[in-house]
Amino acid sequence: MPESTDRTQYLQTPSQTVGPFFGYALPYEGGAEVAPPWHPGTIRLHGTVLDGEGAPVPDAILEVWGADTDGTPIARQGSLHRDGYTATGFGRAAVDRAGHYAFTTVRPGAGAGRAPYLLVTVFARGLLHHLFTRAYLEGGDPFLATVPEGRRSTLLATPDGDNSYRFDIRLQGEDETVFLDFVGDGRG
């Protein structure tokens, strides 16, 4: 049989859903402690992951990345290693049965003309791909101005105590969190 040169006959293999997650594989000891609680400038970021009907998602995993207090991205070798003294910039936590999560991290500084925020990645059952969002600790960021006014609040963490912020993540439905799509530059 002659070899075909028509590449349109080859279709991409469909994606599999993300999860379920096994407790021994992805969460790790101290993963939610990006910085030790006594570290200067430490905050608590917590909330609940909710599905389209407003019910808690009991098996999601979240990751956060953040800058240092001066707004510089933290780039530490071995960011999974927790020594009890160093802020690593990266954390991973599984939600509990009620869909609740909590991170202890450094309050990120604001970069030039930017408001402080943490990058958040969500992995959960039923998702074909992980989701990206941002948890802003203050408004006034140029990116927020590009988000429709009625949706901006889904990107704002709410202060709920001394150095504590609540950031609920809604995967679908009314008040669905704004999720971001990062597009590569085509260089690989």
C-alpha positions in Angstrom: 0.0 0.0 0.0 1.5 3.4 -1.0 2.4 5.8 1.8 -0.1 8.7 2.1 1.2 12.2 2.1 -2.2 13.6 3.3 -1.6 14.5 7.0 -5.2 15.5 7.6 -6.1 11.9 8.2 -4.1 11.9 11.5 -6.1 13.4 14.4 -4.9 14.4 17.8 -5.5 11.8 20.5 -8.2 13.1 22.9 -7.1 14.2 26.4 -7.8 12.3 29.5 -9.3 13.9 32.5 -7.1 15.2 35.3 -7.2 12.9 38.4 -8.3 11.2 40.5 -5.2 11.9 42.6 -3.6 9.4 44.9 -2.4 10.7 48.2 1.0 9.2 47.9 1.9 10.7 44.6 1.5 14.4 44.4 1.0 16.1 47.8 4.2 16.1 49.9 5.0 16.9 53.5 5.2 20.6 54.1 3.9 21.3 50.5 1.5 24.0 51.6 4.1 25.8 53.7 5.8 28.0 51.0 7.4 30.0 53.9 7.5 29.1 57.6 4.7 30.8 59.6 7.2 32.9 61.6 8.9 34.3 58.4 8.6 38.1 58.1 5.8 39.1 55.8 4.1 35.7 55.9 0.4 35.5 55.0 -2.2 32.7 54.9 -4.1 32.1 51.6 -7.0 29.8 52.0 -10.4 29.0 50.5 -12.6 26.4 49.1 -12.7 24.8 45.6 -16.3 24.6 44.4 -18.0 22.9 41.5 -20.7 24.3 39.2 -23.4 23.7 41.7 -21.5 25.3 44.6 -20.6 22.0 46.2 -17.1 21.5 47.5 -14.7 19.5 45.4 -13.0 17.1 47.8 -10.2 15.8 45.6 -8.5 18.9 44.0 -4.9 19.8 44.3 -3.7 23.4 44.1 -0.3 24.8 43.4 0.8 28.4 44.1 3.8 30.4 42.9 4.7 33.8 44.3 7.3 36.5 44.3 9.3 37.6 47.3 8.4 40.7 49.3 10.1 43.0 46.9 8.2 41.6 43.9 11.1 39.5 42.6 10.2 35.9 41.6 11.7 33.4 44.0 14.0 31.0 42.2 15.4 28.5 44.6 17.0 25.2 43.7 15.1 22.3 45.2 11.9 24.3 45.7 10.2 21.1 47.0 12.7 20.9 49.9 11.5 22.6 53.1 14.2 23.5 55.5 12.0 25.5 58.0 13.8 28.8 57.2 13.6 29.5 53.5 10.7 30.8 51.4 10.7 28.7 48.3 8.1 30.5 46.1 6.3 27.3 45.3 3.7 25.2 47.1 1.3 22.3 46.5 -1.6 21.3 48.7 -4.5 18.9 48.4 -7.9 20.1 49.6 -9.6 18.4 52.5 -13.0 16.6 52.2 -14.8 19.9 52.5 -12.8 21.3 49.5 -10.8 23.6 51.7 -7.1 24.5 51.2 -4.6 26.7 53.0 -1.1 27.9 52.1 1.4 29.8 54.3 3.5 32.0 52.0 5.3 35.3 51.8 3.1 38.3 50.8 4.4 39.0 47.3 5.6 42.5 46.6 4.1 44.5 43.8 6.2 44.6 40.6 6.6 47.8 38.6 3.1 49.1 38.1 1.5 45.8 39.2 -0.6 44.7 42.2 0.7 41.8 44.3 -0.7 38.4 43.3 -0.1 34.7 43.6 -0.3 32.4 40.6 -2.6 29.5 41.2 -3.0 26.2 39.3 -5.9 23.9 39.9 -6.0 20.2 39.2 -9.3 18.4 39.8 -11.4 15.5 38.6 -13.3 16.1 35.4 -10.9 18.7 34.1 -9.2 17.8 30.7 -6.3 20.2 31.6 -5.2 22.0 34.7 -6.5 25.6 35.1 -4.5 28.7 35.8 -5.7 31.8 37.7 -4.3 34.6 39.8 -5.2 35.5 43.4 -4.7 39.3 43.7 -4.2 40.7 47.2 -5.1 44.2 46.0 -6.9 45.8 43.0 -5.4 48.3 40.6 -3.4 45.9 38.4 -3.4 46.7 34.6 -4.4 43.1 33.9 -7.5 43.4 36.1 -8.6 46.4 34.0 -8.8 44.0 31.0 -11.2 41.7 32.8 -14.9 42.5 32.5 -15.9 44.5 35.6 -18.5 41.9 36.7 -15.8 39.1 36.7 -12.9 41.0 38.4 -14.0 40.0 41.9 -13.3 36.4 41.1 -9.6 37.2 41.0 -9.5 39.2 44.2 -8.6 37.5 47.5 -10.5 38.9 50.4 -8.7 39.9 53.6 -10.4 38.0 56.5 -8.0 38.6 59.4 -4.5 39.7 60.2 -2.3 38.5 57.3 -5.0 36.2 56.1 -6.8 36.2 52.7 -9.7 34.1 51.5 -9.7 33.0 47.8 -12.5 30.7 46.8 -12.2 29.0 43.4 -15.4 28.2 41.5 -14.8 25.8 38.6 -18.1 26.6 36.8 -21.4 28.3 37.0 -22.3 31.7 38.5 -19.3 33.6 39.7 -16.9 31.1 37.9 -13.3 32.1 38.6 -11.6 33.7 35.7 -9.1 31.2 34.3 -6.2 32.2 32.1 -4.9 30.6 29.0 -1.2 31.0 28.4 -0.2 30.9 24.8 3.4 29.9 23.8 5.5 32.1 21.5 6.0 29.2 19.0 9.6 28.6 19.8 9.0 25.2 21.3 
